[in-house]
């Protein structure tokens, strides 16, 4: 929510869920730090597919996606090569923030279905070796959650200290918030409550009060929520806004972000922009992560993955999220690669190299887009470098570059629904059409997140196959659905969908791309990003991506890396490109991609 978006291992990836692995074959316990142990988990090298349930598939014609709709599409996801599905929140909610304001953590919102529907989804996914990952929102609840309603009722009730309550600061006889902290969604982060005669803190919307994670009862309650879903068969949790759990105990004012004129910058909501040094990534977060990891390990036999929403500033900060003894997150999201947001070869090379060398062998999780950020079409830019969303002249080629970096790197890959068919960001053009509250509040500078949340485009029929022909879908379906849809791309051999299917299959089945180490090549090249993947048996694969709209030719000298062959066997390349015969001359078209196995001539 924080904005700034071995073949054997694969065969065993999800057998844990059926109880078919011995303890020695299952993931290693926290504290085991050998490189072999670090790679011996089902989530290593996996493909995780984020689904925004409202927008994936509507099964009952009400215009809103639901659990039964997701279940009906599991065959498609299996064919794509997905190992796990991350569901954004499906809990009961007033839907102020479309589910991230939760009023009951141990139930299913009726608009998505029932608990029986959820159990069926888990069961049917398990048959296809697909795990279900829940979105666990630990930082805050809805103000309609019974926990908060009780806490707000008085200063003496049993849950009085479950949320961040503070007395007002009196200035010249007037009541003011305790400090200058602002909400990520605009305005003061403090809301006055008349019943308690105190302010409560909300990092996000007013209707999302922050929990007090200094209270052991809060921790225990949330760990019990995790146990509840583990016992229902989930494969893991994506932890929303996990770095925001704690705030400065002294409630100090945040420093202002200064503009070129030395005055505080003004954000899209008209507020003076502040840093987050007192409200984000405080050391106490690690205590909670260790406790949660211990709780989920115990409840799930060490087979439950914890994924963190971790917008961090350095590889050192990211490394800390794994824990000093590999006892915190298994997969903190590495946003530093996918959110560079421009094709800068040097920066991509540096960031990917950091993930390879700066995490002590831990598995990086690369992410390029999600429900909070524009889709990967933001990498299309004009002459000034500004994003040009939509279907530009090189849209598909740019998409292949993005997919190649995501799936051919040594990483766990997280993708977003619709990426595989090239869906683009489609923001509203009028304020009256905006559904996302931050777009309503921040218009026109902030248009909200509707553009990346439009319904999945399944076919060229009514409602793009997402809903029934007479439904009013919760967000409009872009007109592009008539040509950009799953059915059309399944029939087209050179489509984006087939590229995704092929490169995910390579990630799964090719030994070097599945488990090989990664080394950056041609480090002085400012136009082509290229790297070598080599496994323990010596199989070597080169990957080359042209980051420009001009043709490029590259050559490689691999002898210093212990690779003696100079011939190439093409594994995957941009459609229509001539297959190179040697590492001495690999020709790439504009935004072209080549993946080839190095062989003796």
VEXDREN-2710 file (C-alpha; in Angstrom, 1 decimal):
% VEXDREN-2710
k/r/px/py/pz
1/UNK/0.0/0.0/0.0
2/UNK/2.9/2.4/0.5
3/UNK/3.2/4.3/-2.7
4/UNK/6.3/5.9/-4.0
5/UNK/3.7/-0.6/-7.5
6/UNK/16.5/-27.3/-10.5
7/UNK/14.0/-29.2/-12.1
8/UNK/13.8/-31.3/-8.9
9/UNK/13.0/-28.3/-6.9
10/UNK/10.2/-27.4/-9.3
11/UNK/8.8/-30.9/-9.2
12/UNK/8.7/-30.7/-5.4
13/UNK/7.5/-27.1/-5.3
14/UNK/4.0/-27.7/-3.9
15/UNK/4.0/-31.3/-2.8
16/UNK/4.4/-30.0/0.7
17/UNK/0.7/-29.0/0.6
18/UNK/-0.3/-32.6/0.1
19/UNK/2.0/-33.7/2.9
20/UNK/4.1/-35.8/0.5
21/UNK/7.6/-34.5/1.5
22/UNK/9.7/-35.6/4.4
23/UNK/10.9/-33.0/6.8
24/UNK/14.4/-33.1/5.2
25/UNK/12.8/-32.2/1.9
26/UNK/10.7/-29.4/3.2
27/UNK/12.0/-25.9/3.7
28/UNK/14.7/-25.4/6.2
29/UNK/14.0/-23.9/9.6
30/UNK/14.7/-20.4/10.5
31/UNK/18.4/-19.9/11.4
32/UNK/19.7/-22.4/8.7
33/UNK/21.9/-20.2/6.6
34/UNK/23.8/-22.4/4.1
35/UNK/23.3/-21.5/0.4
36/UNK/21.8/-24.9/-0.2
37/UNK/19.2/-24.4/2.5
38/UNK/18.4/-20.9/1.2
39/UNK/17.5/-22.4/-2.2
40/UNK/15.5/-25.3/-0.8
41/UNK/12.1/-23.7/-0.6
42/UNK/9.1/-24.0/-2.9
43/UNK/9.0/-20.2/-3.4
44/UNK/12.5/-20.0/-4.8
45/UNK/12.4/-19.3/-8.5
46/UNK/8.6/-19.4/-8.3
47/UNK/6.2/-17.2/-10.3
48/UNK/3.7/-15.4/-8.1
49/UNK/0.6/-13.9/-9.8
50/UNK/-1.1/-11.0/-8.1
51/UNK/-4.9/-11.0/-8.6
52/UNK/-7.0/-8.0/-7.7
53/UNK/-10.2/-10.0/-7.0
54/UNK/-12.7/-7.2/-8.0
55/UNK/-11.2/-7.2/-11.5
56/UNK/-10.3/-10.8/-12.4
57/UNK/-13.5/-12.7/-13.1
58/UNK/-17.1/-12.1/-12.2
59/UNK/-19.1/-15.3/-11.8
60/UNK/-22.5/-14.0/-10.8
61/UNK/-23.1/-11.0/-13.1
62/UNK/-22.9/-8.2/-10.5
63/UNK/-19.9/-6.5/-12.2
64/UNK/-17.5/-7.4/-9.4
65/UNK/-15.0/-10.2/-9.6
66/UNK/-15.2/-12.9/-7.0
67/UNK/-13.7/-16.1/-5.7
68/UNK/-15.7/-18.5/-7.9
69/UNK/-14.5/-16.5/-10.8
70/UNK/-10.9/-17.0/-9.8
71/UNK/-11.5/-20.7/-9.4
72/UNK/-13.0/-20.9/-12.9
73/UNK/-9.7/-19.5/-14.3
74/UNK/-7.2/-21.8/-12.5
75/UNK/-6.7/-23.9/-15.7
76/UNK/-5.5/-20.7/-17.5
77/UNK/-3.2/-19.9/-14.6
78/UNK/-1.8/-23.4/-14.6
79/UNK/-1.1/-23.2/-18.3
80/UNK/0.6/-19.9/-17.8
81/UNK/3.0/-21.5/-15.3
82/UNK/1.9/-19.8/-12.1
83/UNK/3.1/-21.3/-8.8
84/UNK/1.1/-19.2/-6.4
85/UNK/-1.7/-16.5/-6.5
86/UNK/-1.5/-13.5/-4.2
87/UNK/-5.1/-12.2/-3.5
88/UNK/-5.5/-8.7/-2.4
89/UNK/-7.8/-8.5/0.6
90/UNK/-11.1/-10.5/0.4
91/UNK/-12.1/-9.9/4.1
92/UNK/-15.3/-8.1/5.1
93/UNK/-14.7/-4.4/4.6
94/UNK/-16.6/-1.1/4.2
95/UNK/-14.5/-0.9/1.0
96/UNK/-13.3/2.6/1.6
97/UNK/-9.9/1.5/0.4
98/UNK/-11.3/-1.5/-1.6
99/UNK/-10.6/-4.1/1.1
100/UNK/-7.5/-2.7/2.8
101/UNK/-9.9/-1.4/5.5
102/UNK/-10.7/-4.7/7.2
103/UNK/-13.6/-5.1/9.6
104/UNK/-13.2/-8.9/10.2
105/UNK/-9.9/-10.7/9.6
106/UNK/-11.4/-14.2/9.8
107/UNK/-14.2/-14.2/7.2
108/UNK/-14.9/-13.5/3.5
109/UNK/-16.7/-10.4/2.2
110/UNK/-20.0/-11.5/0.8
111/UNK/-19.3/-9.6/-2.5
112/UNK/-16.5/-12.1/-3.1
113/UNK/-18.3/-15.2/-2.0
114/UNK/-18.4/-17.4/1.1
115/UNK/-15.8/-19.3/3.2
116/UNK/-16.9/-22.4/1.4
117/UNK/-16.0/-20.7/-1.9
118/UNK/-12.6/-19.8/-0.5
119/UNK/-12.0/-23.4/0.7
120/UNK/-13.0/-24.7/-2.8
121/UNK/-10.5/-22.2/-4.4
122/UNK/-7.7/-23.5/-2.1
123/UNK/-8.6/-27.1/-2.9
124/UNK/-8.9/-26.7/-6.6
125/UNK/-5.7/-24.6/-6.7
126/UNK/-3.8/-27.3/-4.8
127/UNK/-4.8/-29.9/-7.4
128/UNK/-2.9/-27.7/-9.9
129/UNK/0.1/-27.1/-7.6
130/UNK/-0.9/-23.5/-7.2
131/UNK/-0.7/-22.0/-3.7
132/UNK/-3.0/-19.2/-2.3
133/UNK/-1.3/-16.2/-0.7
134/UNK/-3.4/-14.0/1.4
135/UNK/-2.9/-10.2/1.8
136/UNK/-2.4/-9.7/5.6
137/UNK/-2.9/-6.1/6.6
138/UNK/-1.1/-5.7/10.0
139/UNK/-0.6/-1.9/10.2
140/UNK/-4.3/-0.9/10.5
141/UNK/-7.9/-2.0/10.6
142/UNK/-11.2/-0.4/9.5
143/UNK/-12.8/2.0/11.9
144/UNK/-15.7/-0.3/11.7
145/UNK/-13.7/-3.2/13.1
146/UNK/-15.2/-4.2/16.5
147/UNK/-11.7/-3.9/17.9
148/UNK/-11.6/-0.2/17.0
149/UNK/-15.2/0.5/18.0
150/UNK/-14.4/-0.9/21.5
151/UNK/-11.2/1.0/21.7
152/UNK/-12.9/4.3/20.8
153/UNK/-15.6/3.9/23.3
154/UNK/-13.6/5.0/26.3
155/UNK/-10.1/5.3/27.7
156/UNK/-10.6/2.4/30.1
157/UNK/-12.0/-0.4/28.0
158/UNK/-10.0/-3.7/27.5
159/UNK/-8.9/-2.5/24.0
160/UNK/-8.3/1.1/24.9
161/UNK/-4.6/0.7/24.1
162/UNK/-5.0/-1.3/20.9
163/UNK/-4.6/1.8/18.7
164/UNK/-2.4/4.9/18.5
165/UNK/-4.3/7.4/20.7
166/UNK/-2.8/10.7/21.7
167/UNK/-3.9/13.8/23.5
168/UNK/-4.3/17.1/21.7
169/UNK/-1.7/19.7/21.6
170/UNK/-3.1/23.1/22.8
171/UNK/-1.8/26.1/20.9
172/UNK/-3.2/29.5/22.0
173/UNK/-6.2/27.8/23.4
174/UNK/-6.9/25.8/20.3
175/UNK/-6.8/22.1/19.8
176/UNK/-4.2/20.8/17.3
177/UNK/-2.9/17.4/16.3
178/UNK/0.1/16.1/18.3
179/UNK/2.6/16.7/15.5
180/UNK/3.0/17.4/11.8
181/UNK/2.7/13.8/10.5
182/UNK/0.6/13.6/7.3
183/UNK/-1.3/10.7/5.8
184/UNK/-0.1/8.9/2.7
185/UNK/-3.5/9.8/1.3
186/UNK/-3.4/13.5/2.1
187/UNK/-4.1/15.7/5.2
188/UNK/-3.1/15.3/8.8
189/UNK/-2.4/11.7/9.9
190/UNK/-4.4/12.5/13.1
191/UNK/-8.1/12.4/13.5
192/UNK/-10.0/13.8/16.5
193/UNK/-12.4/11.4/18.2
194/UNK/-15.1/13.2/20.3
195/UNK/-15.9/10.1/22.5
196/UNK/-12.4/9.6/23.8
197/UNK/-11.5/13.3/23.4
198/UNK/-8.2/12.2/21.8
199/UNK/-6.6/11.9/18.4
200/UNK/-5.9/8.6/16.7
201/UNK/-3.2/8.1/14.1
202/UNK/-3.9/6.9/10.6
203/UNK/-1.0/6.4/8.1
204/UNK/-3.6/6.0/5.4
205/UNK/-7.3/7.0/5.3
206/UNK/-9.2/8.4/8.3
207/UNK/-11.2/5.2/8.2
208/UNK/-8.0/3.1/8.7
209/UNK/-6.7/3.6/12.3
210/UNK/-3.3/2.3/13.0
211/UNK/-2.9/-0.5/15.5
212/UNK/-0.6/-0.1/18.5
213/UNK/2.1/-2.8/17.9
214/UNK/3.7/-2.0/21.2
215/UNK/0.8/-3.8/22.8
216/UNK/1.4/-7.6/23.2
217/UNK/-2.3/-8.3/22.9
218/UNK/-2.4/-6.8/19.4
219/UNK/0.5/-8.9/18.3
220/UNK/-1.1/-12.0/19.7
221/UNK/-4.4/-11.3/18.0
222/UNK/-2.8/-10.8/14.6
223/UNK/-0.6/-13.9/14.9
224/UNK/-3.8/-15.8/15.6
225/UNK/-5.2/-14.4/12.4
226/UNK/-2.3/-15.9/10.5
227/UNK/-2.8/-19.2/12.2
228/UNK/-6.5/-19.2/11.2
229/UNK/-5.7/-18.9/7.5
230/UNK/-2.8/-21.4/7.7
231/UNK/-5.2/-24.0/9.1
232/UNK/-7.4/-23.3/6.0
233/UNK/-4.5/-24.2/3.7
234/UNK/-3.0/-21.0/2.6
235/UNK/0.6/-21.0/1.2
236/UNK/1.7/-17.7/2.7
237/UNK/1.0/-14.0/3.3
238/UNK/1.8/-10.8/1.6
239/UNK/2.3/-8.3/4.4
240/UNK/0.8/-4.9/3.5
241/UNK/2.7/-1.7/4.6
242/UNK/4.8/-3.9/6.9
243/UNK/7.5/-1.2/7.4
244/UNK/4.9/1.2/8.8
245/UNK/4.1/-0.7/12.0
246/UNK/5.9/1.6/14.4
247/UNK/6.2/5.3/15.0
248/UNK/8.6/7.4/17.0
249/UNK/7.7/7.0/20.7
250/UNK/8.5/10.7/21.2
251/UNK/6.1/11.8/18.5
252/UNK/8.7/14.2/17.0
253/UNK/7.8/16.3/14.0
254/UNK/9.0/14.9/10.7
255/UNK/11.5/17.1/8.8
256/UNK/10.0/18.9/5.8
257/UNK/11.1/17.9/2.3
258/UNK/12.5/21.2/0.9
259/UNK/12.2/22.4/-2.7
260/UNK/14.8/24.2/-4.8
261/UNK/13.7/27.5/-3.1
262/UNK/14.4/26.1/0.4
263/UNK/10.8/26.0/1.3
264/UNK/8.7/22.8/2.0
265/UNK/7.6/21.1/-1.2
266/UNK/3.8/20.8/-1.7
267/UNK/2.4/17.3/-2.6
268/UNK/-0.5/16.4/-4.8
269/UNK/-3.0/17.0/-2.0
270/UNK/-1.7/20.5/-1.1
271/UNK/0.1/19.4/2.0
272/UNK/3.7/20.4/3.0
273/UNK/5.7/17.3/2.2
274/UNK/7.5/15.6/5.1
275/UNK/10.0/12.8/5.3
276/UNK/9.1/9.5/7.0
277/UNK/12.1/9.0/9.2
278/UNK/9.8/8.8/12.3
279/UNK/7.0/6.8/10.8
280/UNK/8.6/4.2/8.6
281/UNK/11.1/1.3/8.8
282/UNK/11.8/1.7/12.5
283/UNK/14.0/-1.1/14.1
284/UNK/11.1/-2.5/16.1
285/UNK/9.6/-3.9/12.9
286/UNK/12.2/-6.6/13.0
287/UNK/11.0/-7.9/16.4
288/UNK/7.5/-8.4/14.9
289/UNK/8.8/-10.1/11.8
290/UNK/10.8/-12.6/13.9
291/UNK/7.7/-13.3/16.0
292/UNK/5.5/-13.7/13.0
293/UNK/8.0/-16.0/11.3
294/UNK/8.2/-18.2/14.4
295/UNK/4.4/-18.3/14.6
296/UNK/3.9/-19.2/10.9
297/UNK/6.7/-21.7/10.9
298/UNK/5.1/-23.5/13.8
299/UNK/1.6/-23.4/12.4
300/UNK/2.7/-24.3/8.8
301/UNK/5.6/-26.6/9.3
302/UNK/8.1/-24.1/7.8
303/UNK/6.3/-24.2/4.5
304/UNK/4.4/-20.8/4.7
305/UNK/6.1/-17.9/3.0
306/UNK/6.1/-14.3/4.2
307/UNK/6.3/-11.7/1.5
308/UNK/6.9/-8.1/2.5
309/UNK/5.7/-4.9/0.9
310/UNK/9.1/-3.2/1.3
311/UNK/9.7/0.1/-0.4
312/UNK/13.2/0.7/0.8
313/UNK/16.1/2.9/-0.1
314/UNK/19.0/0.5/-0.3
315/UNK/20.1/-3.1/-0.7
316/UNK/21.4/-3.0/2.9
317/UNK/17.9/-2.1/4.2
318/UNK/16.4/-4.8/2.0
319/UNK/18.9/-7.4/3.3
320/UNK/17.9/-6.6/6.9
321/UNK/14.4/-7.7/6.1
322/UNK/15.5/-11.4/5.7
323/UNK/16.8/-11.3/9.3
324/UNK/20.3/-11.8/10.7
325/UNK/19.6/-15.5/11.0
326/UNK/17.1/-15.8/8.1
327/UNK/14.3/-15.6/10.6
328/UNK/12.2/-12.8/9.3
329/UNK/10.8/-12.4/5.8
330/UNK/11.6/-15.0/3.2
331/UNK/10.7/-12.6/0.3
332/UNK/10.9/-8.9/0.9
333/UNK/9.9/-7.2/-2.3
334/UNK/12.8/-5.7/-4.2
335/UNK/11.2/-2.5/-5.6
336/UNK/14.6/-1.1/-6.6
337/UNK/14.8/-2.9/-9.9
338/UNK/11.2/-2.9/-11.2
339/UNK/10.5/0.7/-10.2
340/UNK/13.5/2.4/-11.8
341/UNK/10.8/3.5/-14.3
342/UNK/13.1/4.3/-17.1
343/UNK/15.4/2.2/-19.3
344/UNK/18.7/3.1/-17.8
345/UNK/21.1/0.2/-18.6
346/UNK/23.7/1.2/-16.0
347/UNK/21.1/1.5/-13.2
348/UNK/19.4/-1.8/-14.1
349/UNK/22.8/-3.5/-14.1
350/UNK/23.8/-2.0/-10.8
351/UNK/20.5/-2.8/-9.1
352/UNK/20.3/-6.4/-10.4
353/UNK/24.0/-6.9/-9.5
354/UNK/23.2/-5.7/-6.0
355/UNK/20.4/-8.3/-5.6
356/UNK/22.8/-11.0/-6.8
357/UNK/25.7/-10.0/-4.5
358/UNK/24.3/-7.9/-1.7
359/UNK/21.8/-10.3/-0.1
360/UNK/24.2/-13.0/1.1
361/UNK/22.6/-15.5/-1.2
362/UNK/19.0/-14.9/-0.1
363/UNK/16.4/-15.0/-2.8
364/UNK/15.4/-11.7/-4.4
365/UNK/11.8/-11.0/-5.2
366/UNK/11.5/-8.7/-8.3
367/UNK/8.3/-6.8/-8.9
368/UNK/7.5/-4.4/-11.8
369/UNK/3.9/-3.4/-11.2
370/UNK/0.9/-4.0/-8.9
371/UNK/-2.4/-2.6/-7.9
372/UNK/-0.9/0.6/-6.5
373/UNK/1.2/1.6/-9.5
374/UNK/0.8/2.2/-13.2
375/UNK/1.4/-0.9/-15.4
376/UNK/4.6/-1.5/-17.2
377/UNK/3.5/0.6/-20.2
378/UNK/5.0/3.5/-18.0
379/UNK/8.4/2.4/-19.5
380/UNK/7.3/3.9/-22.8
381/UNK/8.5/7.5/-22.8
382/UNK/8.5/10.6/-25.0
383/UNK/11.5/12.6/-26.0
384/UNK/11.6/14.3/-22.6
385/UNK/11.5/11.0/-20.8
386/UNK/7.9/11.4/-19.6
387/UNK/5.7/8.2/-19.5
388/UNK/3.4/7.8/-22.5
389/UNK/0.9/5.2/-21.3
390/UNK/-1.1/3.1/-23.8
391/UNK/-0.1/1.3/-26.9
392/UNK/2.9/3.0/-28.4
393/UNK/4.9/1.9/-31.5
394/UNK/7.2/-0.4/-29.4
395/UNK/4.7/-1.5/-26.8
396/UNK/5.0/-5.3/-27.2
397/UNK/8.8/-5.2/-27.6
398/UNK/9.1/-3.2/-24.4
399/UNK/6.8/-5.7/-22.7
400/UNK/9.2/-8.5/-23.8
401/UNK/12.1/-6.7/-22.3
402/UNK/10.3/-6.2/-19.0
403/UNK/9.2/-9.9/-18.9
404/UNK/12.8/-11.0/-19.7
405/UNK/14.3/-9.0/-16.9
406/UNK/11.6/-10.4/-14.5
407/UNK/11.7/-14.1/-15.5
408/UNK/15.3/-14.7/-16.7
409/UNK/17.0/-13.2/-13.7
410/UNK/17.9/-15.2/-10.6
411/UNK/14.8/-14.4/-8.6
412/UNK/11.3/-15.2/-7.5
413/UNK/9.1/-13.3/-9.9
414/UNK/5.9/-11.4/-9.0
415/UNK/3.7/-10.4/-11.8
416/UNK/0.3/-8.6/-12.0
417/UNK/-2.8/-9.9/-13.7
418/UNK/-3.1/-8.7/-17.3
419/UNK/0.6/-8.2/-17.7
420/UNK/0.8/-11.3/-19.8
421/UNK/-1.5/-9.9/-22.5
422/UNK/-0.1/-6.4/-22.4
423/UNK/-2.9/-4.6/-20.6
424/UNK/-2.1/-0.9/-20.2
425/UNK/-2.8/1.7/-17.6
426/UNK/-6.1/3.3/-18.4
427/UNK/-6.7/6.2/-15.9
428/UNK/-10.0/8.0/-15.8
429/UNK/-10.3/11.2/-17.9
430/UNK/-12.9/12.9/-15.7
431/UNK/-13.0/13.4/-12.0
432/UNK/-16.6/12.2/-11.9
433/UNK/-15.5/8.8/-13.2
434/UNK/-12.9/8.2/-10.4
435/UNK/-13.6/5.4/-7.9
436/UNK/-10.3/5.5/-5.9
437/UNK/-10.7/8.1/-3.1
438/UNK/-7.1/9.3/-3.5
439/UNK/-7.9/10.2/-7.1
440/UNK/-11.0/12.1/-6.0
441/UNK/-9.1/14.0/-3.3
442/UNK/-5.9/14.7/-5.4
443/UNK/-7.4/15.3/-8.8
444/UNK/-6.0/16.4/-11.2
445/UNK/-2.4/15.9/-10.0
446/UNK/-3.3/12.6/-8.4
447/UNK/-5.7/10.6/-10.6
448/UNK/-5.8/7.6/-8.3
449/UNK/-5.2/3.9/-9.0
450/UNK/-8.2/3.0/-11.1
451/UNK/-6.1/2.9/-14.3
452/UNK/-4.1/-0.2/-13.2
453/UNK/-7.2/-1.9/-11.7
454/UNK/-9.5/-2.3/-14.8
455/UNK/-11.2/-5.7/-15.4
456/UNK/-9.2/-8.5/-17.0
457/UNK/-9.7/-8.8/-20.7
458/UNK/-10.6/-12.4/-21.5
459/UNK/-12.2/-12.1/-25.0
460/UNK/-13.8/-9.8/-27.5
461/UNK/-17.3/-10.5/-26.3
462/UNK/-19.6/-8.6/-24.0
463/UNK/-17.7/-7.1/-21.0
464/UNK/-14.5/-8.7/-22.3
465/UNK/-15.6/-12.0/-20.8
466/UNK/-15.1/-10.6/-17.4
467/UNK/-18.8/-10.4/-16.5
468/UNK/-22.2/-10.9/-18.1
469/UNK/-23.4/-8.8/-21.0
470/UNK/-25.8/-6.7/-19.0
471/UNK/-23.6/-6.0/-16.0
472/UNK/-22.3/-2.6/-15.1
473/UNK/-18.7/-3.5/-14.2
474/UNK/-17.2/-1.8/-11.2
475/UNK/-14.7/0.0/-13.4
476/UNK/-15.1/0.6/-17.2
477/UNK/-13.5/-2.0/-19.5
478/UNK/-10.9/-0.3/-21.8
479/UNK/-11.9/-0.3/-25.5
480/UNK/-8.6/-2.2/-26.2
481/UNK/-10.3/-5.4/-25.1
482/UNK/-11.5/-6.0/-28.6
483/UNK/-8.0/-6.9/-29.8
484/UNK/-6.0/-7.2/-26.6
485/UNK/-7.5/-10.2/-24.8
486/UNK/-6.6/-13.8/-23.8
487/UNK/-8.6/-15.5/-26.5
488/UNK/-7.1/-13.5/-29.3
489/UNK/-3.5/-13.9/-28.0
490/UNK/-3.9/-17.6/-27.6
491/UNK/-4.4/-17.8/-31.3
492/UNK/-1.5/-15.6/-32.2
493/UNK/2.0/-17.4/-31.9
494/UNK/3.9/-14.1/-31.6
495/UNK/1.6/-12.6/-28.9
496/UNK/2.6/-11.3/-25.5
497/UNK/0.8/-14.1/-23.9
498/UNK/2.9/-16.7/-25.7
499/UNK/6.1/-14.8/-24.8
500/UNK/5.1/-15.0/-21.1
501/UNK/4.2/-18.7/-21.4
502/UNK/7.5/-19.5/-23.1
503/UNK/9.8/-17.5/-20.8
504/UNK/8.1/-18.8/-17.7
505/UNK/8.5/-22.4/-19.0
506/UNK/12.3/-21.6/-19.5
507/UNK/12.4/-20.3/-15.9
508/UNK/10.9/-23.6/-14.8
509/UNK/12.7/-26.1/-17.0
510/UNK/16.0/-24.8/-18.2
511/UNK/18.7/-25.8/-15.6
512/UNK/20.7/-22.6/-16.0
513/UNK/17.7/-20.2/-15.9
514/UNK/16.1/-22.3/-13.1
515/UNK/18.9/-22.4/-10.6
516/UNK/22.1/-20.9/-12.2
517/UNK/24.1/-18.1/-10.8
518/UNK/24.0/-14.8/-12.5
519/UNK/26.8/-12.6/-13.8
520/UNK/26.4/-9.3/-15.6
521/UNK/28.2/-9.0/-19.0
522/UNK/29.5/-6.1/-21.1
523/UNK/29.4/-3.8/-18.2
524/UNK/30.4/-0.7/-20.2
525/UNK/27.6/-1.1/-22.7
526/UNK/25.1/1.8/-22.3
527/UNK/22.5/0.3/-24.7
528/UNK/22.2/-3.4/-24.1
529/UNK/21.7/-5.1/-20.7
530/UNK/23.1/-8.6/-20.8
531/UNK/23.9/-11.3/-18.3
532/UNK/25.1/-14.9/-18.0
533/UNK/23.2/-17.7/-16.2
534/UNK/25.4/-20.7/-15.5
535/UNK/24.4/-23.8/-13.4
536/UNK/26.6/-26.2/-11.4
537/UNK/27.0/-28.5/-14.3
538/UNK/28.4/-25.8/-16.6
539/UNK/25.3/-25.1/-18.7
540/UNK/25.5/-21.5/-19.8
541/UNK/22.8/-19.2/-21.1
542/UNK/23.2/-15.6/-22.2
543/UNK/20.4/-13.1/-22.0
544/UNK/20.5/-9.8/-23.9
545/UNK/18.0/-7.0/-23.9
546/UNK/18.2/-3.9/-26.1
547/UNK/17.1/-0.9/-24.0
548/UNK/16.9/1.4/-27.0
549/UNK/14.7/2.0/-30.0
550/UNK/17.7/1.6/-32.3
551/UNK/19.2/-1.7/-33.6
552/UNK/22.2/-2.9/-31.6
553/UNK/24.8/-5.7/-32.2
554/UNK/26.7/-7.2/-29.2
555/UNK/29.5/-9.7/-28.8
556/UNK/30.6/-11.7/-25.7
557/UNK/33.9/-13.0/-24.4
558/UNK/33.0/-15.6/-21.9
559/UNK/36.3/-17.4/-21.4
560/UNK/37.2/-15.6/-18.2
561/UNK/33.9/-16.9/-16.8
562/UNK/34.8/-20.5/-17.5
563/UNK/32.6/-20.8/-20.6
564/UNK/34.5/-22.2/-23.6
565/UNK/31.9/-22.5/-26.3
566/UNK/31.1/-19.8/-28.8
567/UNK/28.1/-21.3/-30.6
568/UNK/24.5/-20.5/-29.7
569/UNK/21.3/-22.5/-29.5
570/UNK/18.4/-20.1/-29.5
571/UNK/15.9/-20.6/-26.7
572/UNK/13.8/-17.5/-27.2
573/UNK/14.1/-14.3/-29.2
574/UNK/12.0/-11.4/-30.3
575/UNK/9.6/-12.6/-33.1
576/UNK/11.0/-12.2/-36.6
577/UNK/14.6/-11.6/-35.5
578/UNK/17.4/-13.6/-37.2
579/UNK/18.9/-16.2/-34.9
580/UNK/22.6/-15.6/-34.3
581/UNK/25.0/-18.5/-34.7
582/UNK/27.8/-17.3/-32.5
583/UNK/28.4/-15.1/-29.4
584/UNK/30.6/-13.0/-31.7
585/UNK/27.6/-11.2/-33.2
586/UNK/24.2/-11.1/-31.6
587/UNK/21.9/-8.6/-33.5
588/UNK/19.0/-7.0/-31.6
589/UNK/16.3/-5.0/-33.1
590/UNK/14.7/-2.0/-31.3
591/UNK/14.0/-3.2/-27.8
592/UNK/14.9/-6.6/-29.0
593/UNK/15.6/-9.7/-26.7
594/UNK/17.7/-12.7/-27.2
595/UNK/18.1/-15.8/-24.9
596/UNK/20.5/-18.5/-26.1
597/UNK/22.4/-21.5/-24.7
598/UNK/26.1/-21.3/-25.3
599/UNK/27.4/-24.4/-27.1
600/UNK/30.4/-25.6/-29.0
601/UNK/30.2/-24.9/-32.7
END
